[in-house]
Amino acid sequence: MKIDQLIQIIWAASGVLLVILVLLHSPKGDGIGAMVGQAQLFTSAKTAEKTLNRVTWTSSIIFISLTIILSGGWLN
């Protein structure tokens, strides 16, 4: 497996993860805290939202960075 294929797989996985994470956010700011059973994984709903926001931002940064790298053709 070449490095560009590995980068494309990571890019696609981060894109799918990003879609899932954005869909987990509630439009009214409730987010994971409003979902039954999910808030019990964290100490509070506020902690759950903070963690969800961090993971979403990290995934978006990875996705955008890899998009720039792949579209620039810097791996060839």
N, CA, C and O atoms as a Tripos MOL2 file, in Angstrom:
@<TRIPOS>MOLECULE
protein
  304   303    76     0     0
PROTEIN
NO_CHARGES

@<TRIPOS>ATOM
      1 N           0.8410   -1.1770    0.0000 N.3       1 MET1
      2 CA          0.0000    0.0000    0.0000 C.3       1 MET1
      3 C           0.8890    1.2440    0.0000 C.2       1 MET1
      4 O           1.7970    1.3740    0.8210 O.2       1 MET1
      5 N           0.6200    2.1290   -0.9090 N.am      2 LYS2
      6 CA          1.3910    3.3630   -1.0130 C.3       2 LYS2
      7 C           0.8900    4.3820    0.0030 C.2       2 LYS2
      8 O          -0.2130    4.2630    0.5390 O.2       2 LYS2
      9 N           1.7260    5.3860    0.2550 N.am      3 ILE3
     10 CA          1.3800    6.4130    1.2370 C.3       3 ILE3
     11 C           0.1640    7.2160    0.8020 C.2       3 ILE3
     12 O          -0.6480    7.6070    1.6400 O.2       3 ILE3
     13 N           0.0240    7.4690   -0.5010 N.am      4 ASP4
     14 CA         -1.1310    8.2530   -0.9450 C.3       4 ASP4
     15 C          -2.4340    7.4760   -0.7750 C.2       4 ASP4
     16 O          -3.4770    8.0790   -0.5220 O.2       4 ASP4
     17 N          -2.3940    6.1600   -0.9080 N.am      5 GLN5
     18 CA         -3.5850    5.3520   -0.6650 C.3       5 GLN5
     19 C          -3.9480    5.3610    0.8180 C.2       5 GLN5
     20 O          -5.1250    5.4230    1.1700 O.2       5 GLN5
     21 N          -2.9420    5.3000    1.6810 N.am      6 LEU6
     22 CA         -3.1790    5.3600    3.1170 C.3       6 LEU6
     23 C          -3.7830    6.7070    3.5110 C.2       6 LEU6
     24 O          -4.7100    6.7660    4.3180 O.2       6 LEU6
     25 N          -3.2570    7.7740    2.9420 N.am      7 ILE7
     26 CA         -3.7820    9.1140    3.2220 C.3       7 ILE7
     27 C          -5.2310    9.2270    2.7440 C.2       7 ILE7
     28 O          -6.0540    9.8420    3.4220 O.2       7 ILE7
     29 N          -5.5520    8.6460    1.5890 N.am      8 GLN8
     30 CA         -6.9190    8.6890    1.0780 C.3       8 GLN8
     31 C          -7.8770    7.9190    1.9750 C.2       8 GLN8
     32 O          -9.0200    8.3360    2.1630 O.2       8 GLN8
     33 N          -7.4260    6.8090    2.5250 N.am      9 ILE9
     34 CA         -8.2650    6.0260    3.4370 C.3       9 ILE9
     35 C          -8.5200    6.8160    4.7260 C.2       9 ILE9
     36 O          -9.6470    6.8590    5.2190 O.2       9 ILE9
     37 N          -7.4800    7.4300    5.2590 N.am     10 ILE10
     38 CA         -7.6340    8.2450    6.4670 C.3      10 ILE10
     39 C          -8.5440    9.4360    6.1840 C.2      10 ILE10
     40 O          -9.3670    9.8010    7.0230 O.2      10 ILE10
     41 N          -8.4000   10.0440    5.0030 N.am     11 TRP11
     42 CA         -9.2360   11.1840    4.6010 C.3      11 TRP11
     43 C         -10.7080   10.7830    4.5250 C.2      11 TRP11
     44 O         -11.5740   11.5070    5.0160 O.2      11 TRP11
     45 N         -10.9930    9.6380    3.9150 N.am     12 ALA12
     46 CA        -12.3740    9.1750    3.7960 C.3      12 ALA12
     47 C         -12.9530    8.8270    5.1660 C.2      12 ALA12
     48 O         -14.1080    9.1430    5.4510 O.2      12 ALA12
     49 N         -12.1650    8.1860    6.0030 N.am     13 ALA13
     50 CA        -12.6340    7.8230    7.3440 C.3      13 ALA13
     51 C         -12.9080    9.0630    8.1890 C.2      13 ALA13
     52 O         -13.8870    9.1070    8.9350 O.2      13 ALA13
     53 N         -12.0480   10.0660    8.0730 N.am     14 SER14
     54 CA        -12.2780   11.2920    8.8350 C.3      14 SER14
     55 C         -13.4990   12.0420    8.3160 C.2      14 SER14
     56 O         -14.1880   12.7060    9.0900 O.2      14 SER14
     57 N         -13.7750   11.9460    7.0270 N.am     15 GLY15
     58 CA        -14.9740   12.5680    6.4690 C.3      15 GLY15
     59 C         -16.2450   11.9110    6.9830 C.2      15 GLY15
     60 O         -17.2050   12.5950    7.3380 O.2      15 GLY15
     61 N         -16.2480   10.5850    7.0210 N.am     16 VAL16
     62 CA        -17.4120    9.8580    7.5410 C.3      16 VAL16
     63 C         -17.5910   10.1530    9.0250 C.2      16 VAL16
     64 O         -18.7100   10.3840    9.4830 O.2      16 VAL16
     65 N         -16.4940   10.1470    9.7780 N.am     17 LEU17
     66 CA        -16.5480   10.4560   11.1990 C.3      17 LEU17
     67 C         -17.0660   11.8700   11.4350 C.2      17 LEU17
     68 O         -17.8400   12.1080   12.3620 O.2      17 LEU17
     69 N         -16.6410   12.7930   10.6030 N.am     18 LEU18
     70 CA        -17.0760   14.1800   10.7320 C.3      18 LEU18
     71 C         -18.5810   14.3060   10.5150 C.2      18 LEU18
     72 O         -19.2520   15.0400   11.2420 O.2      18 LEU18
     73 N         -19.1120   13.6020    9.5280 N.am     19 VAL19
     74 CA        -20.5600   13.6280    9.2790 C.3      19 VAL19
     75 C         -21.3110   13.0830   10.4860 C.2      19 VAL19
     76 O         -22.3030   13.6680   10.9200 O.2      19 VAL19
     77 N         -20.8420   11.9670   11.0270 N.am     20 ILE20
     78 CA        -21.5030   11.3600   12.1890 C.3      20 ILE20
     79 C         -21.4510   12.2920   13.3980 C.2      20 ILE20
     80 O         -22.4410   12.4440   14.1140 O.2      20 ILE20
     81 N         -20.3000   12.9110   13.6210 N.am     21 LEU21
     82 CA        -20.1630   13.8020   14.7680 C.3      21 LEU21
     83 C         -21.0410   15.0330   14.6450 C.2      21 LEU21
     84 O         -21.6220   15.4770   15.6350 O.2      21 LEU21
     85 N         -21.1490   15.5910   13.4490 N.am     22 VAL22
     86 CA        -21.9950   16.7590   13.2530 C.3      22 VAL22
     87 C         -23.4590   16.3880   13.4690 C.2      22 VAL22
     88 O         -24.2280   17.1770   14.0190 O.2      22 VAL22
     89 N         -23.8430   15.1960   13.0420 N.am     23 LEU23
     90 CA        -25.2240   14.7630   13.2420 C.3      23 LEU23
     91 C         -25.5300   14.4940   14.7190 C.2      23 LEU23
     92 O         -26.6930   14.5540   15.1190 O.2      23 LEU23
     93 N         -24.5230   14.2030   15.5280 N.am     24 LEU24
     94 CA        -24.7390   14.0110   16.9570 C.3      24 LEU24
     95 C         -25.0460   15.3130   17.6890 C.2      24 LEU24
     96 O         -25.6760   15.3020   18.7470 O.2      24 LEU24
     97 N         -24.5990   16.4350   17.1250 N.am     25 HIS25
     98 CA        -24.8820   17.7260   17.7370 C.3      25 HIS25
     99 C         -26.3600   18.0360   17.6010 C.2      25 HIS25
    100 O         -26.9580   17.8280   16.5450 O.2      25 HIS25
    101 N         -26.9370   18.5340   18.6770 N.am     26 SER26
    102 CA        -28.3440   18.9160   18.6550 C.3      26 SER26
    103 C         -28.4780   20.3410   18.1270 C.2      26 SER26
    104 O         -27.6480   21.1940   18.4390 O.2      26 SER26
    105 N         -29.5170   20.6100   17.3310 N.am     27 PRO27
    106 CA        -29.6820   21.9640   16.8030 C.3      27 PRO27
    107 C         -30.0320   22.9900   17.8800 C.2      27 PRO27
    108 O         -29.8670   24.1910   17.6660 O.2      27 PRO27
    109 N         -30.5100   22.5320   19.0240 N.am     28 LYS28
    110 CA        -30.8980   23.4610   20.0860 C.3      28 LYS28
    111 C         -29.8520   23.5410   21.1910 C.2      28 LYS28
    112 O         -30.0940   24.1640   22.2240 O.2      28 LYS28
    113 N         -28.7120   22.9290   20.9920 N.am     29 GLY29
    114 CA        -27.6530   23.0000   21.9800 C.3      29 GLY29
    115 C         -27.7090   21.8980   23.0200 C.2      29 GLY29
    116 O         -26.8990   21.8880   23.9460 O.2      29 GLY29
    117 N         -28.6580   20.9570   22.8870 N.am     30 ASP30
    118 CA        -28.7340   19.8690   23.8490 C.3      30 ASP30
    119 C         -27.6470   18.8370   23.5960 C.2      30 ASP30
    120 O         -27.0160   18.3450   24.5320 O.2      30 ASP30
    121 N         -27.4320   18.5120   22.3250 N.am     31 GLY31
    122 CA        -26.3750   17.5880   21.9350 C.3      31 GLY31
    123 C         -26.5390   16.2160   22.5360 C.2      31 GLY31
    124 O         -27.6510   15.6950   22.6260 O.2      31 GLY31
    125 N         -25.4470   15.6370   22.9420 N.am     32 ILE32
    126 CA        -25.4440   14.2870   23.4960 C.3      32 ILE32
    127 C         -26.2330   14.2380   24.8000 C.2      32 ILE32
    128 O         -26.8000   13.1980   25.1350 O.2      32 ILE32
    129 N         -26.2790   15.3190   25.5260 N.am     33 GLY33
    130 CA        -26.9790   15.3290   26.7960 C.3      33 GLY33
    131 C         -28.4560   14.9930   26.6720 C.2      33 GLY33
    132 O         -29.0530   14.4960   27.6280 O.2      33 GLY33
    133 N         -29.0550   15.2500   25.5300 N.am     34 ALA34
    134 CA        -30.4700   14.9760   25.3270 C.3      34 ALA34
    135 C         -30.7300   13.5360   24.9080 C.2      34 ALA34
    136 O         -31.8710   13.0760   24.9490 O.2      34 ALA34
    137 N         -29.7070   12.8340   24.5150 N.am     35 MET35
    138 CA        -29.8780   11.4590   24.0660 C.3      35 MET35
    139 C         -29.9330   10.5220   25.2760 C.2      35 MET35
    140 O         -29.1500   10.6670   26.2150 O.2      35 MET35
    141 N         -30.8260    9.5980   25.2490 N.am     36 VAL36
    142 CA        -31.0140    8.6880   26.3790 C.3      36 VAL36
    143 C         -29.8200    7.7460   26.5080 C.2      36 VAL36
    144 O         -29.4440    7.0760   25.5460 O.2      36 VAL36
    145 N         -29.2350    7.7000   27.6840 N.am     37 GLY37
    146 CA        -28.1580    6.7720   27.9730 C.3      37 GLY37
    147 C         -26.7720    7.2570   27.5910 C.2      37 GLY37
    148 O         -25.7870    6.7830   28.1560 O.2      37 GLY37
    149 N         -26.6660    8.1600   26.6760 N.am     38 GLN38
    150 CA        -25.3440    8.6090   26.2420 C.3      38 GLN38
    151 C         -24.6650    9.4890   27.2850 C.2      38 GLN38
    152 O         -23.4460    9.4330   27.4430 O.2      38 GLN38
    153 N         -25.4360   10.2930   27.9920 N.am     39 ALA39
    154 CA        -24.8340   11.2100   28.9580 C.3      39 ALA39
    155 C         -24.2700   10.4650   30.1650 C.2      39 ALA39
    156 O         -23.4780   11.0390   30.9120 O.2      39 ALA39
    157 N         -24.6460    9.2250   30.3770 N.am     40 GLN40
    158 CA        -24.1410    8.4710   31.5120 C.3      40 GLN40
    159 C         -22.6840    8.0540   31.3220 C.2      40 GLN40
    160 O         -22.0200    7.6710   32.2860 O.2      40 GLN40
    161 N         -22.1860    8.1250   30.1020 N.am     41 LEU41
    162 CA        -20.7880    7.8010   29.8600 C.3      41 LEU41
    163 C         -19.8610    8.8830   30.4030 C.2      41 LEU41
    164 O         -18.6850    8.6270   30.6600 O.2      41 LEU41
    165 N         -20.3850   10.0740   30.5760 N.am     42 PHE42
    166 CA        -19.5950   11.2060   31.0370 C.3      42 PHE42
    167 C         -20.1070   11.6450   32.4010 C.2      42 PHE42
    168 O         -21.1700   11.2050   32.8380 O.2      42 PHE42
    169 N         -19.3530   12.5140   33.0770 N.am     43 THR43
    170 CA        -19.7730   12.9650   34.3940 C.3      43 THR43
    171 C         -20.9510   13.9180   34.3180 C.2      43 THR43
    172 O         -21.7580   13.9830   35.2450 O.2      43 THR43
    173 N         -21.0580   14.6550   33.2260 N.am     44 SER44
    174 CA        -22.1900   15.5570   33.0600 C.3      44 SER44
    175 C         -22.4200   15.8040   31.5750 C.2      44 SER44
    176 O         -21.5850   15.4660   30.7350 O.2      44 SER44
    177 N         -23.5640   16.3970   31.2710 N.am     45 ALA45
    178 CA        -23.8760   16.7080   29.8750 C.3      45 ALA45
    179 C         -22.9080   17.7540   29.3250 C.2      45 ALA45
    180 O         -22.5760   17.7430   28.1400 O.2      45 ALA45
    181 N         -22.4610   18.6560   30.1990 N.am     46 LYS46
    182 CA        -21.5170   19.6900   29.7670 C.3      46 LYS46
    183 C         -20.1850   19.0770   29.3550 C.2      46 LYS46
    184 O         -19.5860   19.5050   28.3690 O.2      46 LYS46
    185 N         -19.7200   18.0880   30.0930 N.am     47 THR47
    186 CA        -18.4870   17.3940   29.7510 C.3      47 THR47
    187 C         -18.6420   16.6370   28.4380 C.2      47 THR47
    188 O         -17.7200   16.5910   27.6240 O.2      47 THR47
    189 N         -19.8170   16.0450   28.2400 N.am     48 ALA48
    190 CA        -20.0740   15.3150   27.0070 C.3      48 ALA48
    191 C         -20.0410   16.2580   25.8020 C.2      48 ALA48
    192 O         -19.4530   15.9250   24.7730 O.2      48 ALA48
    193 N         -20.6630   17.4230   25.9210 N.am     49 GLU49
    194 CA        -20.6540   18.3980   24.8340 C.3      49 GLU49
    195 C         -19.2390   18.9020   24.5490 C.2      49 GLU49
    196 O         -18.8490   19.0670   23.3930 O.2      49 GLU49
    197 N         -18.4840   19.1410   25.6060 N.am     50 LYS50
    198 CA        -17.1060   19.6280   25.4480 C.3      50 LYS50
    199 C         -16.2630   18.5900   24.7090 C.2      50 LYS50
    200 O         -15.4930   18.9320   23.8110 O.2      50 LYS50
    201 N         -16.4140   17.3260   25.0910 N.am     51 THR51
    202 CA        -15.6730   16.2510   24.4330 C.3      51 THR51
    203 C         -16.1020   16.1040   22.9850 C.2      51 THR51
    204 O         -15.2610   15.9420   22.1000 O.2      51 THR51
    205 N         -17.4090   16.1570   22.7340 N.am     52 LEU52
    206 CA        -17.9220   16.0590   21.3710 C.3      52 LEU52
    207 C         -17.4050   17.2000   20.5040 C.2      52 LEU52
    208 O         -17.0510   16.9870   19.3450 O.2      52 LEU52
    209 N         -17.3580   18.3950   21.0520 N.am     53 ASN53
    210 CA        -16.8370   19.5420   20.3050 C.3      53 ASN53
    211 C         -15.3530   19.3660   19.9750 C.2      53 ASN53
    212 O         -14.9260   19.6750   18.8620 O.2      53 ASN53
    213 N         -14.5760   18.8780   20.9230 N.am     54 ARG54
    214 CA        -13.1380   18.6780   20.6860 C.3      54 ARG54
    215 C         -12.8890   17.6360   19.5970 C.2      54 ARG54
    216 O         -12.0530   17.8300   18.7140 O.2      54 ARG54
    217 N         -13.6290   16.5290   19.6740 N.am     55 VAL55
    218 CA        -13.4510   15.4740   18.6800 C.3      55 VAL55
    219 C         -13.9000   15.9560   17.3040 C.2      55 VAL55
    220 O         -13.2750   15.6310   16.2950 O.2      55 VAL55
    221 N         -14.9790   16.7280   17.2640 N.am     56 THR56
    222 CA        -15.4680   17.2670   15.9840 C.3      56 THR56
    223 C         -14.4460   18.2190   15.3700 C.2      56 THR56
    224 O         -14.1610   18.1400   14.1750 O.2      56 THR56
    225 N         -13.8960   19.1140   16.1800 N.am     57 TRP57
    226 CA        -12.8950   20.0520   15.6610 C.3      57 TRP57
    227 C         -11.6330   19.3240   15.1920 C.2      57 TRP57
    228 O         -11.0580   19.6730   14.1610 O.2      57 TRP57
    229 N         -11.2090   18.3260   15.9440 N.am     58 THR58
    230 CA        -10.0220   17.5660   15.5490 C.3      58 THR58
    231 C         -10.2540   16.8400   14.2340 C.2      58 THR58
    232 O          -9.3870   16.8390   13.3600 O.2      58 THR58
    233 N         -11.4110   16.2280   14.0920 N.am     59 SER59
    234 CA        -11.7370   15.5220   12.8580 C.3      59 SER59
    235 C         -11.8230   16.4830   11.6760 C.2      59 SER59
    236 O         -11.3840   16.1580   10.5730 O.2      59 SER59
    237 N         -12.3860   17.6630   11.9060 N.am     60 SER60
    238 CA        -12.4930   18.6280   10.8070 C.3      60 SER60
    239 C         -11.1240   19.1550   10.3900 C.2      60 SER60
    240 O         -10.8830   19.3820    9.2040 O.2      60 SER60
    241 N         -10.2310   19.3510   11.3500 N.am     61 ILE61
    242 CA         -8.8770   19.8170   11.0180 C.3      61 ILE61
    243 C          -8.1330   18.7600   10.2160 C.2      61 ILE61
    244 O          -7.4550   19.0780    9.2380 O.2      61 ILE61
    245 N          -8.2580   17.5000   10.6280 N.am     62 ILE62
    246 CA         -7.6210   16.4060    9.8870 C.3      62 ILE62
    247 C          -8.1830   16.3220    8.4810 C.2      62 ILE62
    248 O          -7.4280   16.1880    7.5170 O.2      62 ILE62
    249 N          -9.5080   16.3990    8.3540 N.am     63 PHE63
    250 CA        -10.1460   16.3040    7.0390 C.3      63 PHE63
    251 C          -9.7150   17.4400    6.1210 C.2      63 PHE63
    252 O          -9.3690   17.2010    4.9640 O.2      63 PHE63
    253 N          -9.7310   18.6600    6.6160 N.am     64 ILE64
    254 CA         -9.3640   19.8120    5.7870 C.3      64 ILE64
    255 C          -7.8830   19.7640    5.4120 C.2      64 ILE64
    256 O          -7.5230   20.0720    4.2760 O.2      64 ILE64
    257 N          -7.0240   19.3790    6.3600 N.am     65 SER65
    258 CA         -5.5890   19.2920    6.0710 C.3      65 SER65
    259 C          -5.2970   18.2550    4.9950 C.2      65 SER65
    260 O          -4.5260   18.5070    4.0690 O.2      65 SER65
    261 N          -5.9190   17.0880    5.1240 N.am     66 LEU66
    262 CA         -5.6940   16.0390    4.1270 C.3      66 LEU66
    263 C          -6.3110   16.4050    2.7800 C.2      66 LEU66
    264 O          -5.7940   16.0060    1.7370 O.2      66 LEU66
    265 N          -7.4020   17.1540    2.7890 N.am     67 THR67
    266 CA         -7.9850   17.6270    1.5360 C.3      67 THR67
    267 C          -7.0160   18.5420    0.8030 C.2      67 THR67
    268 O          -6.8570   18.4400   -0.4130 O.2      67 THR67
    269 N          -6.3730   19.4290    1.5390 N.am     68 ILE68
    270 CA         -5.3990   20.3440    0.9320 C.3      68 ILE68
    271 C          -4.1980   19.5690    0.4050 C.2      68 ILE68
    272 O          -3.7150   19.8420   -0.6940 O.2      68 ILE68
    273 N          -3.7170   18.6070    1.1820 N.am     69 ILE69
    274 CA         -2.5570   17.8120    0.7650 C.3      69 ILE69
    275 C          -2.8820   16.9950   -0.4900 C.2      69 ILE69
    276 O          -2.0980   16.9590   -1.4390 O.2      69 ILE69
    277 N          -4.0380   16.3450   -0.4810 N.am     70 LEU70
    278 CA         -4.4110   15.5070   -1.6320 C.3      70 LEU70
    279 C          -4.7160   16.3310   -2.8690 C.2      70 LEU70
    280 O          -4.3580   15.9330   -3.9770 O.2      70 LEU70
    281 N          -5.3760   17.4790   -2.7000 N.am     71 SER71
    282 CA         -5.7150   18.2870   -3.8810 C.3      71 SER71
    283 C          -4.4940   19.0190   -4.4400 C.2      71 SER71
    284 O          -4.4530   19.3500   -5.6250 O.2      71 SER71
    285 N          -3.5100   19.2690   -3.5920 N.am     72 GLY72
    286 CA         -2.2980   19.9370   -4.0510 C.3      72 GLY72
    287 C          -1.3650   19.0360   -4.8240 C.2      72 GLY72
    288 O          -0.4590   19.5160   -5.5050 O.2      72 GLY72
    289 N          -1.5740   17.7310   -4.7290 N.am     73 GLY73
    290 CA         -0.7290   16.7890   -5.4240 C.3      73 GLY73
    291 C           0.6760   16.7150   -4.8640 C.2      73 GLY73
    292 O           1.6200   16.4300   -5.6000 O.2      73 GLY73
    293 N           0.8280   16.9650   -3.5870 N.am     74 TRP74
    294 CA          2.1490   17.0220   -2.9720 C.3      74 TRP74
    295 C           2.7310   15.6620   -2.6860 C.2      74 TRP74
    296 O           3.9100   15.5560   -2.3490 O.2      74 TRP74
    297 N           1.9260   14.6050   -2.8120 N.am     75 LEU75
    298 CA          2.4210   13.2650   -2.5020 C.3      75 LEU75
    299 C           3.0200   12.5720   -3.7130 C.2      75 LEU75
    300 O           3.6900   11.5500   -3.5700 O.2      75 LEU75
    301 N           2.7950   13.1010   -4.8800 N.am     76 ASN76
    302 CA          3.3010   12.4580   -6.1050 C.3      76 ASN76
    303 C           4.7060   12.8750   -6.4340 C.2      76 ASN76
    304 O           5.2670   12.4210   -7.4310 O.2      76 ASN76
@<TRIPOS>BOND
     1     1     2 1
     2     2     3 1
     3     3     4 2
     4     3     5 am
     5     5     6 1
     6     6     7 1
     7     7     8 2
     8     7     9 am
     9     9    10 1
    10    10    11 1
    11    11    12 2
    12    11    13 am
    13    13    14 1
    14    14    15 1
    15    15    16 2
    16    15    17 am
    17    17    18 1
    18    18    19 1
    19    19    20 2
    20    19    21 am
    21    21    22 1
    22    22    23 1
    23    23    24 2
    24    23    25 am
    25    25    26 1
    26    26    27 1
    27    27    28 2
    28    27    29 am
    29    29    30 1
    30    30    31 1
    31    31    32 2
    32    31    33 am
    33    33    34 1
    34    34    35 1
    35    35    36 2
    36    35    37 am
    37    37    38 1
    38    38    39 1
    39    39    40 2
    40    39    41 am
    41    41    42 1
    42    42    43 1
    43    43    44 2
    44    43    45 am
    45    45    46 1
    46    46    47 1
    47    47    48 2
    48    47    49 am
    49    49    50 1
    50    50    51 1
    51    51    52 2
    52    51    53 am
    53    53    54 1
    54    54    55 1
    55    55    56 2
    56    55    57 am
    57    57    58 1
    58    58    59 1
    59    59    60 2
    60    59    61 am
    61    61    62 1
    62    62    63 1
    63    63    64 2
    64    63    65 am
    65    65    66 1
    66    66    67 1
    67    67    68 2
    68    67    69 am
    69    69    70 1
    70    70    71 1
    71    71    72 2
    72    71    73 am
    73    73    74 1
    74    74    75 1
    75    75    76 2
    76    75    77 am
    77    77    78 1
    78    78    79 1
    79    79    80 2
    80    79    81 am
    81    81    82 1
    82    82    83 1
    83    83    84 2
    84    83    85 am
    85    85    86 1
    86    86    87 1
    87    87    88 2
    88    87    89 am
    89    89    90 1
    90    90    91 1
    91    91    92 2
    92    91    93 am
    93    93    94 1
    94    94    95 1
    95    95    96 2
    96    95    97 am
    97    97    98 1
    98    98    99 1
    99    99   100 2
   100    99   101 am
   101   101   102 1
   102   102   103 1
   103   103   104 2
   104   103   105 am
   105   105   106 1
   106   106   107 1
   107   107   108 2
   108   107   109 am
   109   109   110 1
   110   110   111 1
   111   111   112 2
   112   111   113 am
   113   113   114 1
   114   114   115 1
   115   115   116 2
   116   115   117 am
   117   117   118 1
   118   118   119 1
   119   119   120 2
   120   119   121 am
   121   121   122 1
   122   122   123 1
   123   123   124 2
   124   123   125 am
   125   125   126 1
   126   126   127 1
   127   127   128 2
   128   127   129 am
   129   129   130 1
   130   130   131 1
   131   131   132 2
   132   131   133 am
   133   133   134 1
   134   134   135 1
   135   135   136 2
   136   135   137 am
   137   137   138 1
   138   138   139 1
   139   139   140 2
   140   139   141 am
   141   141   142 1
   142   142   143 1
   143   143   144 2
   144   143   145 am
   145   145   146 1
   146   146   147 1
   147   147   148 2
   148   147   149 am
   149   149   150 1
   150   150   151 1
   151   151   152 2
   152   151   153 am
   153   153   154 1
   154   154   155 1
   155   155   156 2
   156   155   157 am
   157   157   158 1
   158   158   159 1
   159   159   160 2
   160   159   161 am
   161   161   162 1
   162   162   163 1
   163   163   164 2
   164   163   165 am
   165   165   166 1
   166   166   167 1
   167   167   168 2
   168   167   169 am
   169   169   170 1
   170   170   171 1
   171   171   172 2
   172   171   173 am
   173   173   174 1
   174   174   175 1
   175   175   176 2
   176   175   177 am
   177   177   178 1
   178   178   179 1
   179   179   180 2
   180   179   181 am
   181   181   182 1
   182   182   183 1
   183   183   184 2
   184   183   185 am
   185   185   186 1
   186   186   187 1
   187   187   188 2
   188   187   189 am
   189   189   190 1
   190   190   191 1
   191   191   192 2
   192   191   193 am
   193   193   194 1
   194   194   195 1
   195   195   196 2
   196   195   197 am
   197   197   198 1
   198   198   199 1
   199   199   200 2
   200   199   201 am
   201   201   202 1
   202   202   203 1
   203   203   204 2
   204   203   205 am
   205   205   206 1
   206   206   207 1
   207   207   208 2
   208   207   209 am
   209   209   210 1
   210   210   211 1
   211   211   212 2
   212   211   213 am
   213   213   214 1
   214   214   215 1
   215   215   216 2
   216   215   217 am
   217   217   218 1
   218   218   219 1
   219   219   220 2
   220   219   221 am
   221   221   222 1
   222   222   223 1
   223   223   224 2
   224   223   225 am
   225   225   226 1
   226   226   227 1
   227   227   228 2
   228   227   229 am
   229   229   230 1
   230   230   231 1
   231   231   232 2
   232   231   233 am
   233   233   234 1
   234   234   235 1
   235   235   236 2
   236   235   237 am
   237   237   238 1
   238   238   239 1
   239   239   240 2
   240   239   241 am
   241   241   242 1
   242   242   243 1
   243   243   244 2
   244   243   245 am
   245   245   246 1
   246   246   247 1
   247   247   248 2
   248   247   249 am
   249   249   250 1
   250   250   251 1
   251   251   252 2
   252   251   253 am
   253   253   254 1
   254   254   255 1
   255   255   256 2
   256   255   257 am
   257   257   258 1
   258   258   259 1
   259   259   260 2
   260   259   261 am
   261   261   262 1
   262   262   263 1
   263   263   264 2
   264   263   265 am
   265   265   266 1
   266   266   267 1
   267   267   268 2
   268   267   269 am
   269   269   270 1
   270   270   271 1
   271   271   272 2
   272   271   273 am
   273   273   274 1
   274   274   275 1
   275   275   276 2
   276   275   277 am
   277   277   278 1
   278   278   279 1
   279   279   280 2
   280   279   281 am
   281   281   282 1
   282   282   283 1
   283   283   284 2
   284   283   285 am
   285   285   286 1
   286   286   287 1
   287   287   288 2
   288   287   289 am
   289   289   290 1
   290   290   291 1
   291   291   292 2
   292   291   293 am
   293   293   294 1
   294   294   295 1
   295   295   296 2
   296   295   297 am
   297   297   298 1
   298   298   299 1
   299   299   300 2
   300   299   301 am
   301   301   302 1
   302   302   303 1
   303   303   304 2
@<TRIPOS>SUBSTRUCTURE
     1 MET1         2 RESIDUE 1 A MET
     2 LYS2         6 RESIDUE 1 A LYS
     3 ILE3        10 RESIDUE 1 A ILE
     4 ASP4        14 RESIDUE 1 A ASP
     5 GLN5        18 RESIDUE 1 A GLN
     6 LEU6        22 RESIDUE 1 A LEU
     7 ILE7        26 RESIDUE 1 A ILE
     8 GLN8        30 RESIDUE 1 A GLN
     9 ILE9        34 RESIDUE 1 A ILE
    10 ILE10       38 RESIDUE 1 A ILE
    11 TRP11       42 RESIDUE 1 A TRP
    12 ALA12       46 RESIDUE 1 A ALA
    13 ALA13       50 RESIDUE 1 A ALA
    14 SER14       54 RESIDUE 1 A SER
    15 GLY15       58 RESIDUE 1 A GLY
    16 VAL16       62 RESIDUE 1 A VAL
    17 LEU17       66 RESIDUE 1 A LEU
    18 LEU18       70 RESIDUE 1 A LEU
    19 VAL19       74 RESIDUE 1 A VAL
    20 ILE20       78 RESIDUE 1 A ILE
    21 LEU21       82 RESIDUE 1 A LEU
    22 VAL22       86 RESIDUE 1 A VAL
    23 LEU23       90 RESIDUE 1 A LEU
    24 LEU24       94 RESIDUE 1 A LEU
    25 HIS25       98 RESIDUE 1 A HIS
    26 SER26      102 RESIDUE 1 A SER
    27 PRO27      106 RESIDUE 1 A PRO
    28 LYS28      110 RESIDUE 1 A LYS
    29 GLY29      114 RESIDUE 1 A GLY
    30 ASP30      118 RESIDUE 1 A ASP
    31 GLY31      122 RESIDUE 1 A GLY
    32 ILE32      126 RESIDUE 1 A ILE
    33 GLY33      130 RESIDUE 1 A GLY
    34 ALA34      134 RESIDUE 1 A ALA
    35 MET35      138 RESIDUE 1 A MET
    36 VAL36      142 RESIDUE 1 A VAL
    37 GLY37      146 RESIDUE 1 A GLY
    38 GLN38      150 RESIDUE 1 A GLN
    39 ALA39      154 RESIDUE 1 A ALA
    40 GLN40      158 RESIDUE 1 A GLN
    41 LEU41      162 RESIDUE 1 A LEU
    42 PHE42      166 RESIDUE 1 A PHE
    43 THR43      170 RESIDUE 1 A THR
    44 SER44      174 RESIDUE 1 A SER
    45 ALA45      178 RESIDUE 1 A ALA
    46 LYS46      182 RESIDUE 1 A LYS
    47 THR47      186 RESIDUE 1 A THR
    48 ALA48      190 RESIDUE 1 A ALA
    49 GLU49      194 RESIDUE 1 A GLU
    50 LYS50      198 RESIDUE 1 A LYS
    51 THR51      202 RESIDUE 1 A THR
    52 LEU52      206 RESIDUE 1 A LEU
    53 ASN53      210 RESIDUE 1 A ASN
    54 ARG54      214 RESIDUE 1 A ARG
    55 VAL55      218 RESIDUE 1 A VAL
    56 THR56      222 RESIDUE 1 A THR
    57 TRP57      226 RESIDUE 1 A TRP
    58 THR58      230 RESIDUE 1 A THR
    59 SER59      234 RESIDUE 1 A SER
    60 SER60      238 RESIDUE 1 A SER
    61 ILE61      242 RESIDUE 1 A ILE
    62 ILE62      246 RESIDUE 1 A ILE
    63 PHE63      250 RESIDUE 1 A PHE
    64 ILE64      254 RESIDUE 1 A ILE
    65 SER65      258 RESIDUE 1 A SER
    66 LEU66      262 RESIDUE 1 A LEU
    67 THR67      266 RESIDUE 1 A THR
    68 ILE68      270 RESIDUE 1 A ILE
    69 ILE69      274 RESIDUE 1 A ILE
    70 LEU70      278 RESIDUE 1 A LEU
    71 SER71      282 RESIDUE 1 A SER
    72 GLY72      286 RESIDUE 1 A GLY
    73 GLY73      290 RESIDUE 1 A GLY
    74 TRP74      294 RESIDUE 1 A TRP
    75 LEU75      298 RESIDUE 1 A LEU
    76 ASN76      302 RESIDUE 1 A ASN
